[in-house]
């Protein structure tokens, strides 16, 4: 279970369609804070709201106020008792962005600008709606655009096998999470020395003067007013290391570095509202000479972004769900396969393509990296166990964290943009020697030599993603195992 910053009672206001908040409420139910939290749901869908409240009865206190979420009188009723967090969802419903904008305006009429800015998270469909909301009040309202943010995650997970599993853990209350903690006794030390400071937490960055910096220069001096950004299973259980801890073993370091900057090849099956932005994001990460082929039924719907610097794009008219077409593809030419699906409201099409694709690859013996994307907030069970399956509901799991820890929005944004540091899964043999027992302290030092911050590893077949591993435990790495690092490239 996740540990939380404050045991005091929280009162959380959710405005929008009840079905869109099922994931958020489900995440909150996994935290110790949920036992004391009161959730106020404002919407005009009584039956859905009552079913949602009933499904969490005994685990959460959910109060339902019937009416339009942008009704000032209704919001004033909700705000009679102090609201600690507010979430407004404009994605997934008709005219959702207009509702979100109007709801923010209504909130500003019954609460102060500072109260709204410090407590509110808005999820919009478009980047334009996000810009409108960011200009309201004192311009500090936290806001995420699905069409802007989700393609960043798609692009990153489409390039790296098992990255989706890392995000799935860090962006939820499952396993390890990201926290901000006071520098405390580490003030005056370098960032490099802080990496070995905790027995059961991984330092990944520093927040200085309100600015987030992941994997800062190793000689960065930690000030007393700074906050450390850490990965841990439970904030209340973080333990400092003793003064004497195992030293890294020099003869366990890798003797060579594996090149990981070759051109990449992608096959996109389908086209949807996120595809053009996903291509833009891919182009920023790929090396020159990388290529993408897009196969979909209606090539006229494809809009290829202009001025791509690293990625060449070709298209073909084909039905990605056609077994004959999938069988005809020269799979050795495509390292990564991205199944986009074509609709927002259901994942049936993605499931169909994925099922057929896995059968074709099994027969042919290929093991291409697959990222299957669902645009549905509520998921069907048919593809929950798919390799590197990715759903837009990851944003709602992240939103649950932001309702409790709003300052994490800067961390999440930095992890998903090309500027600054991101998460990479790199060949283990680039850090340490294979077939030797190595503890995580040595891996930390090997990553530091590359100006990177190690946070875990991927081992075994099938692959197991281990974040924030016990630092003193020895692990024997094999070929194809990976070290998970926060790095600038």
BELBEL-V649354 format. One record per backbone hydrogen bond with DSSP energy under -0.5 kcal/mol. NH is the residue of the N-H (numbers start at 1). CO is the residue of the C=O. Records with the same first field share a line. If there is no record, write none. Layout:
NH: CO + CO
This chain:
2: 30
12: 38
13: 85
14: 40
15: 87
16: 14 + 42
20: 17
21: 17 + 18
22: 19
25: 21
26: 22
27: 23
28: 24
29: 25
30: 27
31: 28
32: 2
34: 31
35: 32
36: 33
37: 33
38: 10
39: 61
40: 12 + 38
41: 39 + 63
42: 14 + 40
43: 41 + 65
46: 44
49: 45
50: 46
51: 47
52: 48
53: 49
54: 50
55: 51
56: 52 + 53
57: 54
59: 56
60: 56
61: 37
62: 60
63: 39 + 61
65: 41
66: 64
67: 43
71: 68
72: 70
75: 71
76: 72
77: 73
78: 74
79: 75
80: 77
84: 11 + 82
85: 11
86: 119
87: 13
88: 121
89: 15
90: 88 + 123
96: 93
99: 95
100: 96
101: 97
102: 98
103: 99
104: 100
105: 101
106: 102
107: 103
108: 104
109: 105 + 106
110: 106 + 107
111: 107
116: 112
117: 113
118: 114
119: 115
120: 116
121: 86
122: 142
123: 88
124: 122 + 144
130: 126
131: 127
132: 128
133: 129
134: 130
135: 131
136: 133
139: 136
142: 120
144: 122
146: 124 + 144
147: 125
148: 145
149: 145
150: 146
151: 146
152: 149
153: 149
154: 150
155: 151
156: 152
157: 153
158: 154
159: 155 + 156
160: 156
161: 159
163: 160
166: 162
167: 163
168: 164
169: 165
170: 166
171: 167
172: 169
175: 173
177: 232
178: 170
179: 230
181: 228
183: 226
186: 183
187: 184
188: 222
189: 186
191: 220
192: 218
194: 190
195: 191 + 192
196: 193
197: 194
199: 239
200: 239
202: 231
203: 201
204: 229
205: 229
206: 213
207: 227
208: 206 + 211
211: 208
213: 206
215: 204
216: 213
220: 217
222: 189
226: 223
227: 207
228: 181
229: 205
230: 179 + 228
231: 202
232: 177
233: 200
237: 234
238: 235
241: 197
245: 243
250: 248
252: 249
253: 250
254: 431
266: 291
267: 336
268: 293
269: 267 + 338
270: 268 + 295
275: 272
278: 274
279: 275
280: 276
281: 277
282: 278
283: 279
284: 280 + 281
285: 281 + 282
286: 282
289: 310
290: 287 + 310
291: 264
292: 312
293: 266
294: 314
295: 268
296: 316
299: 297
301: 298
302: 299
304: 302
312: 290
314: 292
316: 294
318: 296 + 316
320: 318
322: 319
323: 321
326: 322
327: 323
328: 324
329: 325 + 326
331: 329
333: 330
334: 331
335: 333
336: 265
337: 369
338: 267
339: 337 + 371
340: 269 + 338
341: 269
351: 347
352: 348
353: 349
354: 350
355: 351
356: 352
357: 353
358: 354
359: 355
360: 356
361: 357
362: 358
363: 359
364: 360
365: 361
366: 361
369: 335
370: 368
371: 337
372: 387 + 388
373: 339 + 371
374: 390
383: 380
384: 381
386: 383
389: 386
390: 372
392: 374
393: 376
394: 391
395: 392
396: 392
397: 393
398: 394
399: 395
400: 396
401: 397
402: 398
403: 399
404: 400 + 401
405: 401
408: 405
409: 406
410: 407
412: 408
413: 409
414: 410
415: 411
416: 412 + 413
417: 414
422: 487
424: 485
426: 424 + 483
428: 481
430: 427
431: 428
432: 428
433: 252
435: 477
436: 433
438: 436 + 475
440: 471 + 473
441: 471
442: 439
443: 439
444: 440
445: 441
446: 442
447: 443
448: 444
449: 445
450: 447
451: 448
452: 447
453: 486
454: 452
455: 484
456: 484
457: 466
458: 482
459: 464
464: 459
466: 457 + 464
467: 465
468: 455
471: 199
473: 470
475: 438
477: 436 + 475
481: 478
482: 458
483: 426
484: 456
485: 424 + 483
486: 453
487: 422 + 485
